[in-house]
């Protein structure tokens, strides 16, 4: 689903050249920036607001750009969500912030990243089912959505209704096609492999 949008910035700074690739995502309010080097290395960190970005100097700097409403850091990419301003106006400033951050050698995260699986809610008796759900999400879903600058994180499972609760991040959050992705893609896949699963719902946290 990656789009054809391709923007770059090549500029030497302190004898360091950076080329930052930009890709469109299924969410028109979100762009994916690839700095050509490791960002988190593994995993993802989602910052839906400036207040949530206190541990990330890079995310804090991006939120200083007027019009930036969300930042997600991935293994080797940065997803930026806008509100209001047009991309032609925002992209040069965002590219500048990213380039300056990496050429100065600043840390992406200060301290440890909060675990993506910190707020899980399910009955311990359903542990075996949850393990299967997580394995499918980790191997079949997360790599695919990461290609589009997003992330999907397991948040809970209710055995009575057979409902899996997922948190959508980055380009997946607020994406017009996210409901279709959940229902037609992820829900159908989980129901196929795990009979105990009946539905998938998105949650905010």
C-alpha positions as CSV (number, residue, x, y, z in Angstrom):
1,X,0.0,0.0,0.0
2,X,3.0,2.3,0.0
3,X,2.4,5.2,-2.2
4,X,4.4,6.8,-4.9
5,X,5.4,9.9,-2.9
6,X,9.2,10.2,-2.7
7,X,10.9,13.2,-1.2
8,X,14.5,13.4,-0.1
9,X,17.0,15.8,1.5
10,X,20.7,15.5,0.7
11,X,22.9,18.0,2.4
12,X,26.3,17.8,4.0
13,X,26.4,19.0,7.6
14,X,29.6,18.7,9.6
15,X,31.0,16.3,7.0
16,X,28.0,14.0,7.4
17,X,25.6,13.4,4.4
18,X,22.1,12.3,5.0
19,X,19.5,11.2,2.6
20,X,16.0,11.0,4.1
21,X,13.4,9.1,2.1
22,X,9.7,10.0,2.5
23,X,6.8,7.6,1.7
24,X,3.1,8.2,1.7
25,X,0.9,5.9,3.8
26,X,-2.8,4.8,3.6
27,X,-3.5,7.6,6.0
28,X,-3.4,11.0,4.1
29,X,-2.6,12.8,7.4
30,X,0.5,10.7,8.0
31,X,3.9,10.4,6.3
32,X,6.7,7.9,6.8
33,X,10.3,9.2,7.0
34,X,13.2,6.9,6.5
35,X,16.5,8.5,7.6
36,X,18.6,5.6,6.2
37,X,19.8,4.5,9.6
38,X,18.5,2.9,12.8
39,X,15.9,4.8,14.8
40,X,14.9,2.4,17.6
41,X,16.6,-0.6,16.2
42,X,13.6,-2.8,17.2
43,X,10.1,-2.3,18.4
44,X,8.1,1.0,18.2
45,X,7.3,3.9,20.5
46,X,4.1,5.9,19.9
47,X,3.7,9.6,21.0
48,X,0.2,10.8,20.3
49,X,0.8,14.1,21.9
50,X,3.7,16.5,22.9
51,X,3.1,15.7,26.6
52,X,3.7,12.0,25.9
53,X,7.0,12.6,24.2
54,X,9.1,13.8,27.1
55,X,11.5,10.8,26.9
56,X,12.2,11.3,23.3
57,X,14.3,14.3,22.2
58,X,13.6,13.6,18.6
59,X,9.8,13.4,19.1
60,X,9.9,16.6,21.2
61,X,11.7,18.4,18.4
62,X,9.2,17.2,15.8
63,X,6.3,18.4,18.0
64,X,7.8,21.9,17.9
65,X,7.0,22.0,14.2
66,X,3.6,23.7,14.1
67,X,1.0,21.3,12.6
68,X,2.6,18.1,13.9
69,X,0.0,16.2,16.0
70,X,1.6,12.7,16.4
71,X,4.9,10.9,16.1
72,X,5.7,7.2,16.1
73,X,9.3,5.8,16.1
74,X,9.9,2.5,14.5
75,X,13.0,0.3,14.0
76,X,14.3,2.3,11.0
77,X,11.5,4.9,10.3
78,X,9.7,7.9,11.8
79,X,6.0,8.3,11.3
80,X,4.6,11.9,11.5
81,X,1.0,12.8,11.6
82,X,-0.2,16.3,10.8
83,X,-3.3,18.4,11.6
84,X,-4.2,21.3,9.5
85,X,-1.1,22.4,7.5
86,X,-0.3,21.0,4.1
87,X,2.6,18.5,3.6
88,X,4.4,20.8,1.1
89,X,4.7,23.3,4.0
90,X,5.5,20.8,6.7
91,X,7.9,18.4,5.0
92,X,10.9,20.7,4.7
93,X,10.8,21.6,8.4
94,X,10.3,17.9,9.5
95,X,13.2,16.8,7.2
96,X,15.3,19.5,8.8
97,X,14.5,18.5,12.3
98,X,15.3,14.8,11.6
99,X,18.6,15.6,9.8
100,X,19.7,17.9,12.6
101,X,18.9,15.4,15.2
102,X,20.9,12.6,13.7
103,X,23.9,14.6,12.5
104,X,24.3,15.9,16.0
105,X,24.3,12.4,17.3
106,X,21.5,13.1,19.8
107,X,19.7,10.2,21.5
108,X,16.3,9.1,20.1
109,X,15.1,8.0,23.5
110,X,16.3,9.0,27.0
111,X,16.0,6.1,29.4
112,X,14.0,3.0,28.6
113,X,11.0,2.8,26.2
114,X,7.8,1.8,27.9
115,X,6.9,-1.7,26.9
116,X,4.4,-1.9,24.1
117,X,2.7,-4.7,26.0
118,X,2.3,-2.8,29.3
119,X,-1.5,-2.5,29.5
120,X,-2.8,-6.0,28.6
121,X,-6.1,-7.2,30.0
122,X,-7.1,-10.8,29.8
123,X,-7.9,-13.8,32.0
124,X,-4.7,-15.7,32.9
125,X,-6.7,-18.9,32.0
126,X,-6.6,-17.7,28.4
127,X,-2.8,-17.4,28.3
128,X,-2.5,-20.1,25.6
129,X,-5.0,-18.3,23.3
130,X,-3.3,-14.9,23.9
131,X,0.1,-16.4,23.0
132,X,-1.3,-17.6,19.7
133,X,-2.9,-14.2,19.1
134,X,0.4,-12.4,19.8
135,X,2.4,-14.7,17.6
136,X,0.1,-14.1,14.6
137,X,0.2,-10.3,15.2
138,X,4.0,-10.4,15.5
139,X,4.7,-12.5,12.5
140,X,1.9,-11.6,10.1
141,X,0.4,-8.2,11.0
142,X,3.0,-5.9,12.5
143,X,5.7,-6.3,9.7
144,X,3.0,-5.5,7.1
145,X,1.6,-2.4,8.9
146,X,5.2,-1.2,9.6
147,X,5.7,-1.0,5.9
148,X,3.0,1.6,5.9
149,X,4.4,3.5,8.9
150,X,2.1,2.0,11.5
151,X,1.9,-0.4,14.3
152,X,-0.8,-2.6,15.9
153,X,-0.4,-3.7,19.5
154,X,-2.3,-6.3,21.5
155,X,-4.2,-4.9,24.5
156,X,-6.5,-7.6,25.6
157,X,-8.8,-10.6,25.0
158,X,-12.3,-11.2,26.4
159,X,-13.0,-14.9,26.2
160,X,-16.8,-14.5,26.9
161,X,-17.3,-12.6,23.6
162,X,-14.2,-13.8,21.9
163,X,-13.1,-10.2,21.3
164,X,-9.5,-9.2,20.7
165,X,-8.6,-5.6,21.6
166,X,-5.9,-3.8,19.6
167,X,-4.2,-0.4,19.8
168,X,-3.6,1.3,16.4
169,X,-0.5,3.5,16.2
170,X,1.2,5.7,13.7
171,X,-0.4,5.8,10.3
172,X,-3.0,3.2,11.5
173,X,-4.5,5.6,14.0
174,X,-7.3,7.6,12.4
175,X,-6.6,6.0,9.0
176,X,-9.8,5.8,6.8
177,X,-9.0,2.2,5.9
178,X,-8.1,1.1,9.4
179,X,-11.6,-0.3,10.1
180,X,-11.5,-2.4,6.9
181,X,-8.0,-3.6,7.8
182,X,-9.2,-4.7,11.2
183,X,-12.4,-6.4,10.1
184,X,-11.5,-7.8,6.6
185,X,-7.8,-8.5,7.3
186,X,-6.8,-9.1,11.0
187,X,-10.2,-10.3,12.3
188,X,-10.6,-12.8,9.5
189,X,-7.1,-14.1,9.9
190,X,-7.4,-14.5,13.7
191,X,-10.8,-16.2,13.4
192,X,-9.3,-18.6,10.8
193,X,-6.4,-19.7,12.9
194,X,-7.9,-19.3,16.4
195,X,-11.5,-20.6,16.8
196,X,-11.9,-18.8,20.1
197,X,-11.7,-15.4,18.4
198,X,-14.9,-13.9,17.1
199,X,-14.2,-10.2,16.7
200,X,-11.5,-7.6,16.8
201,X,-11.9,-4.0,18.2
202,X,-9.7,-1.0,18.3
203,X,-9.0,0.7,21.7
204,X,-7.4,4.1,22.3
205,X,-4.8,2.9,24.9
